[in-house]
Structure formats: structure tokens, C-alpha cells
């Protein structure tokens, strides 16, 4: 299995990224859940960690963006992805690497700028008509005048 993690090209990373295996930390432990004796005897759960502050493959701007966008998921500056979906340690390692690549790709994408728009003429008419209808309903609920 290739140790490097490849992040495919996308918005914010036109050439893609390669995370060197030396910057990744893998830990294995016993997975929880069903699986019988297999779960009790094999370390199939994978924890993949990456210190974003010392990541050599990120530029300074990319590092800042990733640290801000992934802040809720970080422990200090370390991003940790855990996988225990599969019964096989190899498949869990692949899954954790794919999830790490996906997280980084999403975090490096530039924010989408909202284009300011104004309501169309017909939508304004519909809104005014609906307000008038509502006003008429409420007016009809009043007590009649003694005229």
C-alpha cells in the first residue's frame, strides 16, 4: 500500500496535493460493534492523524484556510480521522485516507460568493397580494361597527 495520500485536484487546489506518509501518524486499536471473535482479537480500527501546523505540502495561505475551516474537528492543530467501518484493517486504512483527502479538499475550496439579487416584479406582486389577503381576513374578524 502506497504510504502517500493523494488529494485530487479541485477548487482551491488546481494541481491536487500529495501528503507524504512521513507526516501521517497511524494508530490501530480494536474496533467496537458486531463481528464476533474477530473484533475481539484484531486491531482493525484505524486512527489517522496529521499535524496541519507543520504540514510541508501546504502553503501558508492554504494552512490558514484549513486551520480555520477545520477548527471544530481539530485537537490543537492535529486533524484525526477514525475508521472502523470495515472488518479489515487494510480497508479501514484506505477508508481513513480517503476521508482525510476529502476533508482537506473540502476545507481548501474557496468559499462560494453569494451574488446579490433583488426580488422579481411578479414575486413582489405575489407578496403584496398575499399581505392584502391576510389584512382582509383580519379586518373581517373585527367586531362590526354600530353604524
N, C-alpha and C positions, 0 to 999 in steps of 0.2 A: 504494500500500500504506500503510495506516494505521501510523504510527510507534509508537503506544502499544501496550503489551501488556496484555491483559485476563486477569486470573486469576479464573476462575469461583468463585462462592460455594461454600463447603464448611465443614466443621467448623473452627472457629477463625477463619474469615473469612466471617461470615454475609452481608455485603454484597458480597463479592468485592473485588478490588483492580484498580487501573489503574496500570501502571508507565509513567511519562512517557518518551517517546522520548529526551528530553534526558539522561536518566540512563543510557541504554544506549550501549555502545560496540561498534560492529561493525567487524570486520576481515575482509577477504577474501583468500584465497590459493588456490593451485592444489590441487586435490583429488588424492588418490592413487588407485590402483586402475585397473580397466579403463575403457575409454572411448575409446581411440584418440587421434587428434589433438585431439579436443575437450577432453580432460583436460589436454593439454599446452599449450593456448592460452587457456583461460578460467579466471578466478578464481571457481570455483563453491563452494568451501569457505567456510563462514561461521563466524566465532568471535564470539559474542555475550557481552559482559561487563557485569556490574552490580556496582557497589561497594555492598555491603549496609550498611556503616557510615554512609554518607552518604545512604541511601535515604530520600527525603522522604515516601514513601507508606506507610511502616511506622511503627507506634507504637513506643515504647521497649520494651515487653514483647514485641511481635512481632519486633523486631530482635534482641533477646537470644535468643529461641527459635530463630530462623533461623540465627543465628551458631553456636549450639551444635549444632543438628541437622545443619547442612551443613558443619561444621568439616572433615571429611576431604576435601571437594571444593573447599575454598576455598584461594586463594592470598592470604594475608593476610586481607583482608575482601572480596576480589573473587571473585564466582562467575562462572565461564566455562563456556559451553555451546558445543560444536562440532557442526556438522552438515555431513556430506559424503555423505549417503545418496543424494541426487538428482543428476542431471546439471545441473539448472537452479539458478542462484544464487537466484532468487526462491523456488523451492520449498524450498531449504535455509534461506533466511531465515525462511520460515514455520515450518519444522520446528524450527529453533533457538528461535524464540519460543514455540512450543507446549511444547517441552521445558522451557524456563525457567519458564513458567507452572505446569507440572506439578510441577516440583521445589519451587517456592515453596509451592504448595498443600499438598503432602505435608509440607513442613517446618513449616508453620503449624498443621497439625492437632494438637490436643492429644493427649497420649499416652493410650492406652486403659488404664483402670484394671482390673486383674485382680480379679475377685470371688473371695474365698476360699471354697473348698468343702471338704467332707470326703467321704471315700470312702463309697459306699453300703454297706448291710449285705451285699448279695449280693456286691459286689466284695471286701469283707473276707473273706467266707466262701471265695470262689474263691482268694484269695491264701493263706489258711491251708491249704486243701486241697492246693494246689499245693506248698506248703512241706512238708506232711506226706508227700506222694507222693515228693518229692525225698529226704526224710530216709529213707523206707523203702527206696528204691533204694540209697542209700549204705550203709544198715545191712546190706542183703543182700550187699554186696560184701566185707564183713569176713570174716576167717578164722573158721570155726566154732569154738565153744568146745569144749574136750575133755570135756565132761560125758558 
